[in-house]
């Protein structure tokens, strides 16, 4: 991962946590019902998730009490606008933006000497069956401060009120109580520590619950897509809910998404785009065995690329160039079928979210498509960083160089 880090492509926007902030973070963990971390320093993302703490716990979802109860931690106003690197839901970053838009000024004040625990509550205590995911509707976002700071403020205000009554201003006992409170918590009299609950409405989304589920319910008919075959097999036994259920590897899913005007594929247009070139080069890289030149040099050079295209066997060559061969033959005759000439996964990778979709829906469908056919390295980085990092570890070192250049040139 060193090359990715040097290129600022590996969790480059995490916020460092040390000293007093570690103490506050631990208080948040304890308040939320989790064990404290033993780390003396680490880093956090926009929702308060830390890769180092996750590694320590050997649990990437250490801020969750089960699939139905995720949480967040704000220990710094610098978390505003930062990425959520391992979102449990596809809408997690939008929820945090909503939090900072509404309570940004108060967060700046509170995090001077405290920290905020967040509960994301969708009124579901626990998931029992895969289609319980359909219960997701409104998420209630509630807040708790460490050390019960709101209660300490009320106590301090009661002491101030008591101090002002009659001749209490000369009472040394009250003086001491006020000083002790101020030393422990600072002057809380004029601070606004009240963070009222927020609501966030969910439409279509992705969640890591049940090993990964897409819920598309803003279209003709709700569609639920499962990443786990075992969970999918359990879900299709359901006879109560009127929804379409698919496993992500089912070819029929792509047809249904096209029928519902969720995705589209115009091959004549797509072959002229950078997306196609990236996918074609990825296909060629997978077909290459032993090479006399570095992979990056081959993919960056037109002459070398053509040379190696002619060196691979005819079957592999047709897989890499199948789309262009198909379009070339289609100009002369309509007798050719796309499924006979273009590899299915290659064809799926060339689909795009339908042009009529909103930006929010397009991002979600991009993520779904890159999970169906992960062949565009740029989109894989943009829409599924966790899978990108896993794939990156398996790639040839020179191919990694090409990938880093490709991503860096598109940021």
Phi, psi and omega in degrees: 000356185301319180296321178296320180294318180297329179271007182058038180247005180236098177047049187283346184253021176290152181259124181292141181233127177203174176058229182300328182296327177296317179299316180292321179298318179296323177296323176295314179303316181294318179299323181278355178094019179251164176284149178287155176273149177267356181290143179269341176206149179194192180222156181227158177259197185296333181258002179094009178279138182240126177295327181290319178293321178299320178292320178300318182278345188056041182206107182291340180255041185291347177267016180244141165258081185078173183296334188268356187226076176277158181222169177219166180222131174245115177243356181208141175294345179292347178289345179301126177077359181282154179296154169256106193284333178226066184297136175283329174237154179293345181259010184299318181294322179295323177297317180292325176296321177298318179298312183287327176298318185278316188244018185307314182296317180293323179298318177303318181289311185297319185282004172296322184216014181214189178212161188240128175263137183242134172250124174259103190245120176251026179059032175233113182288322182201147174273136177249319183232152183307321183279005168299342179299336179292345180285343177303127177217273176259135175260126176267124182253112181242159190231145173224139178262146178292156178062018180050048188300327178298318180292323178296324177295317179298318179297318180295320179294325176294321178295318179298316179297319179295319180301324185277348183280136175047236183252025183293344182295346178257004181279112184293334177295317178292322176305311182296318180298319179294316180295318179299318180295317181294321179294321183284323189232358183081180179278108185262002190302314186256014182268139179264101185255007184270114177252101182290151181299149178243161177235141180228121182272135180255141174248251172273144182196171172244142175224149177279355176302150180054036178066022175109114181219136169257131174242112179251101185235016178255020186237204187300315180212142181303136178237130178244126183242122182257140176272337180264129179294321181296317179292321177300316180298326177288321184293323184289353175283346182292130180242007185267316187271138180268077180223160175266131185240130181223154164267147188298339181269358180287123177301330181298337180299315181298318178299317182293321179296325176289319178300325182271011178057043178257326177228166178208164178210105176255097186298321181297328177281315190294329182292348179265003186258159175298330179304314182296317180298320179295316181294318180297318180292325176295319178297318179296315179304318180291338181272344183279136178258272177257134182232151178273347182235156175299145181304316181301319180295321179296313184287336181271345184252123180299318183291318179292322179300315178296322180299313182286333174299323181279349180270333181284160183293162188298324180296315179294323180296319179293328178292318180290319187256012187304320182296314181292323176297317180297314181294326178294316180288330181295333178294335183260337182200146177269009186282345184275140178255139184299322182292341179276343187238336183246128178303137186301314182295326177295316180296317179297322182294339183270359177285154180229156171302144182299141185298342182277351185285153175288166180300320180298315180291325181297318179299316181296316182289326173302316179297316178298315182294321181289336174281330176290315182219088185280075183243347178261106187297327179293312181292328177297319177294318183291319192251348177208075185299323181300314178292324177301312181297322178295316180294320181306320181298336184266350187277155172301143185299322180289326175295324176301320178300318179295319180297315180298317177297318180300315180291314182300325181283354181243009178273000000 
